[in-house]
Amino acid sequence: EILRVTGVQTCALPICAMSTMTQYVTVTAGNTTTTVMSLSTTSDQDLENLFVLMSAALVFLMHVGFAVFECGNVQAKNRQTIVFKNIINLLATAFAWWSLGYMVFGPYGLDSSTDDSWFMGTERAWGDTPAFLGSVPKTGELLLTWFYGFLMAATAATIVSGAVAERVCVSGFVFFVICFTGFIWPVVAYWVWNPHGWLCNGASGDANPNDPGMMVTQGIETLTGVLDWSGSSVVFMTGGCAALVAAVVVGPRVGRFDEEGFVNKPTMDSSSLPFFGFGTLLLWVGWFGFNVGSPWAGHGLTSAGGAVTGLVVVNTVLAPIAAGLVYYLLSLVPGMVPDVTGVYNCIVAGLVAVSCSCDCIQPYAAFVLGITVAPVFIGSSWLLKKLRVDDVCEGISMFYFCGMWGMLFLGLFCDPDLESRSAHKHGWWYGDDGTLFGWQIAAVLSITLWVAVMSLVVLFPLQWFGLLRVSEEQEEAGLDCMYMKYPSVEADVLGQVFDETCCGATKVIDTTVTGAVDAMGNPIGTTLGAMQTAEDTTRACC
């Protein structure tokens, strides 16, 4: 009989499936239609591993971007500490991911992981477990999955750092990161990215492999459930939700909101704003590795998925530029938005929103997504301030609310004509029955509930026992005074001398000359050229 290939469907399994990435081909022999797998060759795998490694390096660069971005949003007296928190976040995440998180994540294809739970990955026995990488083969592909998972978990956790900056002690933050990346985040990743996860397979359980057009992964149907290409929900919504809980539990910075509900802007040094913009550019560069490398694991280079890889790159450009342009145009209208620096936030918001759908929406839809995500960011930022939720870096708006909107947008605009998801339930806009949109809503609600409750379980006791937030005196002095050998010093006092305790030493600010001296008596070298208000002259910042 004539053997005819009627279609090629690429299955983008989660990052835990990097080593078993497959191409699914629908083959017709006579009257029988069967879905079969086509695996990459060894030489292809070597090239793909190299591609994954280079993409991972770009994702690591995102953490440089986060550190610089957050530096641009905090006061000078806290800049050293916020960089340190980003570094300690990587250290704590690596330990938690190595010891427990990777097992909970359910490394796909390992005999040592049962992988038959709808809730989370498990182990077969104490001596046969992926925890501590004990039973994981020490070969390139699986260890690269571990590395990528570590970076994604750390990305979600660093969102919390930016939201509660300037008022949270390092030790309390580290404890939360270990709990978050060791258990809370891997459960969400398992739900969405492992074929056995209930959101991934649409709670369908075992599927019928003889059903024509049914894509089956180890007996599990994966054409109905939620879609999230590289983490709008798994990474960004999860981190943003945890950040929201943390900001509520910790409370706002001292003086951030007055009794009438007005928002007071903290004293800033204008030199921080270039960090803000530079951090945005670093994040954007890293995002190409995040969106292209993480779900594909490089297999888009050597197969029909190459077309999808190109689409991912294009959409990763169009969504953020649309969001940034919308905010810029609004800034031209007097009183509409505070200032043009919100363009940076909207660029990140566009990247967050498109991460789940960059493989399966048309370029025009990515541009529309960017246009619509800007009002989502602006509105959610306004709402949080009205509710007196103090988010230093606007991370809750950028990551939680904009990630949520990206997930819902995917349920509307997933295009069945694009290769990546042609066999999957598609978007409501294209005439489907709304099944995909329903599962996108289910993911948003279930992830929010899980992360909010579990984060509260960790954070509330820390705050109750005084292990999370620093004292008002420490906050006023700046966290650099607590943790750094050479604290940042900022003086804005003119015409008088103050003695103030800072970091256990006396800081003398003497502006009868042209500048000031720090806690050790060294001249700051800052010339104050203009008289300041009476309120300003009563304030000295460490």
VENCOR-V129541 format. One line per field, one symbol per residue. burial: I if it has 9 or more other ideal C-beta (glycine too) atoms within 8 Angstrom, else O. A space follows every 50 residues. Layout:
burial->???
This chain:
burial->OOOOIOOIIIIIIIIIIIIOIIIIIIIIIOOOIOIOOOOIOOOIIOIIII IIIIIIIIIIIIIIIIIIIIIIIIIIIIIIIIIIIIIIIIOIIIIIIIII IIIIIIIIOIOIIOIOIOOIIIIIOOOIIIIOIIIIOOOOIIIIIIIIII IIIIIIIIIIIIIIIIIIIIOIIIIIIIIIIIIIIIIIIIIIIIIIIIII IIOIOOIOOOOOOIIIIOOIIIIIIIIIIIIIIIIIIIIIIIIIIIIOII OIIOOIIOOOOOOOOIOOOOOIIOIIIIIIIIIIIIIIIIIIIIIIIIII IIIIIIOIIOIIIIIIOIIIIIIIIIIIOIIOOOOOIOOOIIIIIIIIII IIIIIIIIIIIOIOIIIIIIIIIIOIIIOIIOOIIOOIIIIIIIIIIIII IIIIIIIIIIIIIIIIOIIIIIOIIIIIOIOIOOIIIIIIIIIIOIIIOI IIOIIIOIIIOIIOOOIIIIOOOIIOIIIIIIIIOOIIIIIIIIOOOIOI OIIOOOIIIOIOOOIIIIIOOOOIOOOIOOOOOOOIIOIIII
